[in-house]
């Protein structure tokens, strides 16, 4: 599946559940929450656990958790892009142009 197919799949999946219609500021809150969960997953990967009262997961378990959390961030980003009719291809190309212009 390419990124455009995935973007369309997320749109359909979220639309079917009425998740896409949430106020954009609620969606931004979800994105911030998921970003925090990415930070927590990275911390668990780096030190082996999140808190002293938690059992340490294996590297593979922690990596799987990070992968899931990155997916949650991506899902929220896609919903935001879809709200404003921006394809991820456009996002990738604009970011590439911006970096190439700044640092080339």
C-alpha positions as CSV (number, residue, x, y, z in Angstrom):
1,X,0.0,0.0,0.0
2,X,1.4,3.4,-0.9
3,X,1.0,6.5,1.2
4,X,-1.9,7.9,-0.9
5,X,-3.8,4.6,-0.5
6,X,-3.1,4.7,3.2
7,X,-4.4,8.3,3.4
8,X,-7.6,7.2,1.7
9,X,-7.9,4.2,3.9
10,X,-7.6,6.3,7.0
11,X,-10.2,8.8,5.7
12,X,-12.7,6.0,5.0
13,X,-12.0,4.2,8.4
14,X,-12.3,7.4,10.4
15,X,-15.4,8.6,8.4
16,X,-17.2,5.3,9.0
17,X,-16.8,5.8,12.8
18,X,-17.6,9.6,12.7
19,X,-14.1,10.3,14.1
20,X,-13.2,12.7,11.2
21,X,-15.9,15.2,12.2
22,X,-14.4,16.1,15.5
23,X,-13.6,19.8,16.0
24,X,-10.1,20.4,14.7
25,X,-8.9,21.6,18.2
26,X,-10.0,18.3,19.7
27,X,-8.0,16.6,17.0
28,X,-5.0,18.7,17.8
29,X,-5.4,17.7,21.4
30,X,-5.4,14.0,20.3
31,X,-2.2,14.6,18.3
32,X,-0.5,16.2,21.3
33,X,-1.5,13.3,23.5
34,X,-0.2,10.7,21.0
35,X,3.0,12.7,20.6
36,X,3.5,12.3,24.3
37,X,2.9,8.6,24.0
38,X,5.6,8.4,21.4
39,X,8.0,10.1,23.9
40,X,7.0,7.6,26.5
41,X,7.6,4.7,24.2
42,X,11.0,6.0,23.3
43,X,11.9,6.4,26.9
44,X,10.8,2.8,27.6
45,X,13.1,1.7,24.7
46,X,16.0,3.7,26.0
47,X,15.8,2.8,29.7
48,X,13.8,-0.4,29.5
49,X,10.8,0.8,31.4
50,X,8.7,3.8,31.9
51,X,8.4,3.9,35.7
52,X,10.1,2.0,38.5
53,X,6.9,0.2,39.4
54,X,6.5,-1.2,35.9
55,X,8.0,-4.3,34.6
56,X,10.6,-3.7,31.9
57,X,9.5,-4.9,28.4
58,X,11.8,-6.5,26.0
59,X,13.4,-4.4,23.3
60,X,11.0,-6.0,20.7
61,X,7.9,-5.3,22.8
62,X,9.0,-1.7,23.3
63,X,9.8,-1.3,19.7
64,X,6.3,-2.7,18.7
65,X,4.7,-0.2,21.1
66,X,6.7,2.7,19.5
67,X,5.6,1.5,16.1
68,X,1.9,1.6,17.2
69,X,2.3,5.0,18.8
70,X,3.9,6.4,15.6
71,X,0.9,5.0,13.7
72,X,-1.4,6.9,16.1
73,X,0.5,10.1,15.4
74,X,0.4,9.5,11.7
75,X,-3.4,8.7,11.8
76,X,-4.0,12.1,13.5
77,X,-1.8,13.9,11.0
78,X,-3.7,12.3,8.1
79,X,-7.1,13.3,9.5
80,X,-5.8,16.9,9.8
81,X,-4.4,16.8,6.2
82,X,-7.7,15.4,5.0
83,X,-9.7,18.1,6.7
84,X,-7.8,20.7,4.6
85,X,-7.6,18.5,1.5
86,X,-3.8,18.2,1.6
87,X,-2.3,14.9,0.2
88,X,0.6,13.4,2.1
89,X,2.5,13.5,-1.2
90,X,2.1,17.3,-1.1
91,X,3.3,17.3,2.5
92,X,6.4,15.2,1.6
93,X,7.2,17.3,-1.4
94,X,6.8,20.6,0.4
95,X,9.0,19.4,3.3
96,X,11.6,18.2,0.9
97,X,11.6,21.6,-0.9
98,X,11.8,23.4,2.4
99,X,14.8,21.4,3.6
100,X,16.6,21.5,0.3
101,X,16.2,25.2,0.1
102,X,17.4,25.8,3.7
103,X,20.3,23.4,3.9
104,X,21.6,22.8,0.3
